[in-house]
Amino acid sequence: MKKYKILFINSVFREGSTGNIVAGLFDYFSDINIECYAICGIKKKEEKNVIATTTALKQKCSIIGSRISGKHAMQDVHNTKEILKKIKEIDPDIVNIHNLHGFYINIKLLLDYFAEKQIPVVLNMHDCWDFTGHCSHFETLGCEKWIKGCGKCPGLKQYPKSYFLDKSRFNWNLKKELFSKLNLEIVTPCIWLKKLVERSFLRDKKISVIYNGIDTKTFHYRNSNLRESFGIEAKFVILGFASKWVKEENIKVIKAIRDIENIHVLLIGDTKVPETLKGIATGISYVHSPKRMSELYSIADVFVNLSLADTFPTVDIESIACGTPVITYDIGGAKEIIDQTTGVVVKEGDVKGIVNAIKAVKNNGKDFYAEKCKKRAYELFSNGLYRENMKNLIFKHLI
C-alpha cells in the first residue's frame, strides 16, 4: 500500500498561532502513518523532516528588500531555489500551505513549481493577504480595492510595510496569476473569511470552512489561588490584552470602564498600567505558558477582547473553553465563536456598547455562562475536530 507524503508550508513551526496549528497537523498525520515534511522560515530547534528556508541574517535582508521594493514574498530567490531542490526530492502527493507571507519564501518560484507539477494544494487562509495587493487585514481601512484590483494602497504602513513604493497593483495581479494556475482548494477558518474569498479573484476555487481548534486538554477551567495573590477575591475581574487596550482607538473604553463599580482589570502583556486605569488594574508580563494562561482565563469573570482586526480570534475560544464569557467587537468571525449564551458581540468602536455589555455580564454573573461556554468550545472548536476535518478534506485529494 502506498505511503502518502504531505508537505506543510508556513512561515513558522511550533511557535505562534499558525505555527502550532501546522505542527499539530504534522504530528497528527505522522501518527496515522502519513510521511510528513514541513517547510518554515527559521527553525527554533532541529526536528526530523522540518526544513528551514532562511537564517536570521537572511531574513533581515528579506525584510529590508520587501520594505524598499514593496514586493512582499518576492525576495529569497536563492533560498527558494534551494528549497525547490528538496521539494523535488520529497516528491509530495499534496501540499498544505498556510501563511506564505513572513519574509521567508519567493511565492512566484514556489507556486509556479506546484502549478507545473500539478501537485494538489490545500491553502489554509489565516488572514486576507493571499487575495490583496498588500495588507493582511483591511477592515480598519474600510478598503475594498482588493475586489477588482489594488492600487494607490491606503495601508502601505501596515504589515508588511512598504516605505517607498506602492506595488499593490503588481502584487495583486501576480497573486491572481499564480493562484489561478494551481490545482487548489481553499480552507478558511470561518464563514466570514469564506464570504470575502468569494468576492475576490479566488471566487472560482473550491472553498471550505473548517473552524480552527484549540487544545481543550490545556485550556479548561482551572482552580487556583491567583485571585488571592492579586488581592482581588471580591472583585468583578475583567481580563484583557494590554496591546489591544492601550491603542488610541480604545482609550475612550478605558475611561468609561472606570465608572463600573467593584471591578478590577488584569492586563496581560505589559506590567505598566495605563494612567486612566491606575488603582483598578494590574499589569502582567507576557504569559508564555498555556497552563498559566488558562488559569488567568479561569479567574476572570469576563474576557474583553478590544482587537479591531482579526480573522478568527483564538483567544476568544480559549476563554470560553475555560468557562469565561467573552465581550468582543464584531470583527472577523467573532460572531461564529461567541453567541448570546457565551458573551456579547458589540459593534466595532461602540464604547457605550462595551460598557453596557460588561454591566450585563456582571449582572448575570459568570455562572450564567460558564457551562454553556465550555460546551460550545468542546463541541465546535477542539483540536481533535479540526484535525479530523482536515484529514477528511486532504484524503479526498489523495484517494
C-alpha positions, 0 to 999 in steps of 0.5 A, spaced: 500 500 500 502 506 498 505 511 503 502 518 502 507 524 503 504 531 505 508 537 505 506 543 510 508 550 508 508 556 513 512 561 515 513 558 522 513 551 526 511 550 533 511 557 535 505 562 534 498 561 532 499 558 525 505 555 527 502 550 532 496 549 528 501 546 522 505 542 527 499 539 530 497 537 523 504 534 522 504 530 528 497 528 527 498 525 520 505 522 522 501 518 527 496 515 522 502 513 518 502 519 513 510 521 511 510 528 513 515 534 511 514 541 513 517 547 510 518 554 515 522 560 515 527 559 521 527 553 525 527 554 533 530 547 534 532 541 529 526 536 528 526 530 523 523 532 516 522 540 518 526 544 513 528 551 514 528 556 508 532 562 511 537 564 517 536 570 521 541 574 517 537 572 511 531 574 513 533 581 515 535 582 508 528 579 506 525 584 510 529 590 508 528 588 500 520 587 501 520 594 505 524 598 499 521 594 493 514 593 496 514 586 493 512 582 499 514 574 498 518 576 492 525 576 495 529 569 497 530 567 490 536 563 492 533 560 498 527 558 494 531 555 489 534 551 494 528 549 497 525 547 490 531 542 490 528 538 496 521 539 494 523 535 488 526 530 492 520 529 497 516 528 491 509 530 495 502 527 493 499 534 496 501 540 499 498 544 505 500 551 505 498 556 510 501 563 511 506 564 505 507 571 507 513 572 513 519 574 509 521 567 508 519 564 501 519 567 493 511 565 492 512 566 484 518 560 484 514 556 489 507 556 486 509 556 479 513 549 481 506 546 484 502 549 478 507 545 473 507 539 477 500 539 478 501 537 485 494 538 489 494 544 494 490 545 500 491 553 502 489 554 509 487 562 509 489 565 516 488 572 514 486 576 507 493 577 504 493 571 499 487 575 495 490 583 496 495 587 493 498 588 500 495 588 507 493 582 511 487 585 514 483 591 511 477 592 515 480 598 519 481 601 512 474 600 510 478 598 503 475 594 498 480 595 492 482 588 493 475 586 489 477 588 482 484 590 483 489 594 488 492 600 487 494 607 490 494 602 497 491 606 503 495 601 508 502 601 505 504 602 513 501 596 515 504 589 515 508 588 511 510 595 510 512 598 504 516 605 505 517 607 498 513 604 493 506 602 492 506 595 488 499 593 490 497 593 483 503 588 481 502 584 487 495 583 486 495 581 479 501 576 480 497 573 486 491 572 481 496 569 476 499 564 480 493 562 484 489 561 478 494 556 475 494 551 481 490 545 482 487 548 489 482 548 494 481 553 499 480 552 507 478 558 511 477 558 518 470 561 518 464 563 514 466 570 514 473 569 511 469 564 506 464 570 504 470 575 502 474 569 498 468 569 494 468 576 492 475 576 490 479 573 484 479 566 488 471 566 487 472 560 482 476 555 487 473 550 491 472 553 498 471 550 505 470 552 512 473 548 517 473 552 524 480 552 527 481 548 534 484 549 540 487 544 545 481 543 550 486 538 554 490 545 556 485 550 556 479 548 561 477 551 567 482 551 572 482 552 580 487 556 583 489 561 588 491 567 583 485 571 585 488 571 592 495 573 590 492 579 586 488 581 592 482 581 588 477 575 591 471 580 591 472 583 585 468 583 578 475 581 574 475 583 567 481 580 563 484 583 557 490 584 552 494 590 554 496 591 546 489 591 544 487 596 550 492 601 550 491 603 542 488 610 541 482 607 538 480 604 545 482 609 550 475 612 550 473 604 553 478 605 558 475 611 561 468 609 561 470 602 564 472 606 570 465 608 572 463 600 573 463 599 580 467 593 584 471 591 578 478 590 577 482 589 570 488 584 569 492 586 563 496 581 560 502 583 556 505 589 559 506 590 567 505 598 566 498 600 567 495 605 563 494 612 567 486 612 566 486 605 569 491 606 575 488 603 582 483 598 578 488 594 574 494 590 574 499 589 569 502 582 567 508 580 563 507 576 557 504 569 559 508 564 555 505 558 558 498 555 556 497 552 563 498 559 566 494 562 561 488 558 562 488 559 569 488 567 568 482 565 563 479 561 569 479 567 574 476 572 570 469 573 570 469 576 563 474 576 557 474 583 553 477 582 547 478 590 544 482 587 537 479 591 531 482 586 526 482 579 526 480 573 522 478 568 527 480 570 534 483 564 538 483 567 544 476 568 544 475 560 544 480 559 549 476 563 554 470 560 553 473 553 553 475 555 560 468 557 562 469 565 561 464 569 557 467 573 552 465 581 550 468 582 543 467 587 537 464 584 531 470 583 527 472 577 523 468 571 525 467 573 532 460 572 531 461 564 529 465 563 536 461 567 541 453 567 541 448 570 546 449 564 551 457 565 551 458 573 551 456 579 547 458 581 540 458 589 540 459 593 534 466 595 532 468 602 536 461 602 540 464 604 547 457 605 550 456 598 547 462 595 551 460 598 557 453 596 557 455 589 555 460 588 561 454 591 566 450 585 563 455 580 564 456 582 571 449 582 572 448 575 570 454 573 573 459 568 570 455 562 572 450 564 567 455 562 562 460 558 564 457 551 562 454 553 556 461 556 554 465 550 555 460 546 551 460 550 545 468 550 545 468 542 546 463 541 541 465 546 535 472 548 536 477 542 539 483 540 536 481 533 535 475 536 530 479 540 526 484 535 525 479 530 523 476 535 518 482 536 515 484 529 514 477 528 511 478 534 506 486 532 504 484 524 503 479 526 498 485 529 494 489 523 495 484 517 494 
